[in-house]
Amino acid sequence: MRKYKYIKISNSRKIRYLTNYYRKNLYIIFLHGFMSDLEGDKPLNFLKFCKRKKLGFLGMEYSGHGKSFGKFTNGNISQWSNQVKLIIRKIVKNNNFILVGSSMGAWLSLCQFKFFNKQIKGFLGIGSAPEFLTRLMWNKFPRNIKREIVNYGHALIKNGDYEYPITYQLIKDGRLNKVLDKQEISKIKVTMIHGKRDEVVPVLFSKLVLRKFKNAKKKLVLIKGGDHSLSSEKHLKIILKELKSIVKDII
């Protein structure tokens, strides 16, 4: 059973999070995707994994997601990345950790390297989607959609089986959070997992993430028949196997 907690990041703003404390200096930090939350099977499986391995665990819902404060349309990458940073500092403190980022969560994970480079000991990306707001959305929107977003501030966008309210401030902020053009010199283990049938984010994005890490121990795992969510029991077993491999390299 998941026991959610809330943490104040300002006077009236609360972020919902899920954690497992353990007296070891290694945490698994799970960062969910765009318009997602901590209710799915991924965070539950990571929490159970950490309990079995006697590791710390932290997952959080950014503002406008799940049961955290705020409206989704008021959020952006800068805000969500900053919230992740604040909560890591409050909960994980000086302990080392492995980042597990799903879709947009991989983008937010990459944003954390400038703050926690020495504490990050591994990175696992699942259907990684860094810079998707520009590369997969804005650059491919037809002129009428771009005009609607600029003139009215937002538009409802369909992408595969998903539908998103996209705001102009979100698009503009995404341009300020580029992560793919900067190399990381970290020697950690970096594993990207991507479904071969992902119709939302191309496999290229996982490959672009791996290119960032010049000196890392890199691995790309392509799942035959896998979609973007990779949340079936079969897919979760593969993900946990790769996470176990990263943990084994550290402990």
N, C-alpha and C positions, 0 to 999 in steps of 0.2 A: 504493500500500500504506500502511495506517495504522500508524504507530509510536506505540503507547501508552506513556505514562510514568506513574509513580506519585509522588505528593507526600505527605509526612507532614504531618498537621495536628495530631498529638500523638504521644506515644511509640510507640504500637502501631497507630495509625489512619492508613490510607493511602487516598487518593482517586486513582482512575485518571483520567487526562486525556489530551487530544489537542491538540497545539499546532503552530503553524508560526510560527517567528520571522522577522521581517523588519525591516530598519532603517527603518521608517516609524512615525510616531506614531499610526497608526490600526489597531485590531484589530476583528475580528468575533468576538463572544462568543456561542456557541450554548448555550442551556439547554434540555435535553430535557424530556419530559413525565413524568407519573406512571407509575411502574413501567417506564420505558423505559431506554435506554442509548445508547451511542455506536456501536453496531454497524450501525445502519440506513443508509439512503441519504441522509438529510438531512445528517448531519454530514460524510459523505464528499463530498457535493456542495459544501458550504460550504468545506471544506478545499481542494478543487480550485479553487474560485472565488477564494479568497484567494491561492493560489499564482500563478494567472494574473494577478491584479491587484496582486501584490506587496504584500499586506496581511498583518498578523499574524492568527492564528486561535487561538481557545481554546474547547475544549469539555470538559466534565467530567461524571463520573457521581457523583451524590450518594451518601451512605452508604445501604446497602441496595439500591442500584441497580447493575446491571452487575457489574463486578468490583471495585468499591470495598468497603471494610470494612463490617461491620455487617449486622444484620437489618433488612429493610424495615419490619417492624412496630414497630421501636424508633425510627423516624424521624418527623419532622414538619416543617412549613413553617419554623419558626424555626431548626431545626438545618440544614436544607438551604440556606436563605437565608444563614445565617452561613458555611457552607462555601463558597458561591459568593463571598461577600465576601472571605474569607481568601485564596482561590486567585487572585482578580483582583488583590489587593494583592501577592501573591507573584510572579505571572507577568506580568501586564500593567503593574503598577506605576503610573507616572504618565502612561502613554500614554492617548490618547483611544480610545473604542470605540463600536461599534454593538451593541446588544443584539438578539439574535434568540431569541425565546422560543416554544417549541412547547407548546401546551396549558398544563399546570401551569408550564412554563418561562416563560410570559408573566407568571404570578403572581410567580414568583421574580425575574423581571426588574424588575417594578414595585417590589418590595421593595428593589432596589438603588439607586433614585433618591435615597434619603435619605443614602446613603453616597458616591455618585459623581456627583452632579448635574452638576458642571462637566465631568466627563470623558465623560459619555454624550452622544454627538452624533447618535444616531438610534435608533429602536426599531421593530422589525418583529415583529409577533405573528402566529402561525399557529394557528388554532383556539383562540384565547386563552381560558383558563379561570380567571381570578382568583376567589378565594373560592368555588370549586366545592364544597368540602367542606361548607359550610353551605347555599349556595343550591341546589345540584344534588343533594346527597346527604341530609344530615341533615333539612333542611326537607321533603323528599319521602319520607323513609322511613316505612313504616307503623309503628304502635305496637309491634308484636311485634319488629321489627328493632331499633328504638331500645332496647327493653327488653333484648334479647339483648346489644347492645353495652355498655350500662350495667352489666348484671349480670355478664357474662363478660369484658368488656374488649375484645371484638372480634367481628366477624361477617364472613362471606364474601358480598360483594355483587356482583350482576351488573348491568352497565350497557351495553346494546347488545351488542356482541361481546366486551366486556371483563369480567373478573372480578377483584375487588379484595378483599384482606383489610383491612378498615377497623377501626382501633382507636379506642377512646374518647379516648385521649390525643391522637391525631391530630386528631379532630374538635374537641376543646377548644382545642388549639393553633391551629387554623385560625381560630377566632374572635378570636384575639389578633393576627392578621395581616391586618386589613382594609386594603384599598388603594383601593377604589372610591369611598369617601366623601371622599377628600382630593384637591384639585385640584393639578395640577402646572403651574407657570408657565413651564416650559421652552419655548423656541421651536424645538426640533428638529423633524425630519420624523418623523412617526409613521404607520406603515402597518399596518393590520390585514387579514389575509387569512383568509377563512373559507369553508368548503365549504357550498353551499346544501343539501346532503343530509347534513350533520353530525347524526347521531342521538345523539351523546354530549354535545355542548356547543352550545346555541342561538347563533345569530348575534348575539342581543342582547348577549352578553358582549363581543364585539368592539366593539360600539357603545358599551357602557358604558366601555370603556377609552378610546375616543376622546373621550368627554365629559370625562374627567379632564384632558385637555391643552387648556386654554383658548386658549393662544397658539401652539400648534404648527401645523405644516403637515400637516394630517390627510388620510388617505385610507383608504377601505374598499374592499377588493377581494373581491367575492363570486364564487366559482368554481362555475359550473353543473355539477351532477353530482358535486361534490367531497364526499368524506366527511370524517371527523375527522382522519385521518392525513395526507391530502394528500401522499402519498409516491410517487405514480406519476410516470413520466418527464414526462408532460404537466403535472402540477401543480408539479413541481419547477422546470420551466422558467419558469412564472409567478412562483414565489417568488423565483428568482434574478434575474429581470427587475426585480422590485420592490426587491430588495436593491441591485442595480446602480444603480437610480435614487437611492436614499438615499446611496450612496457618492459618486455623481457630484455631489450637492449639497454634499458636505463637502470633497472634494479639488479 
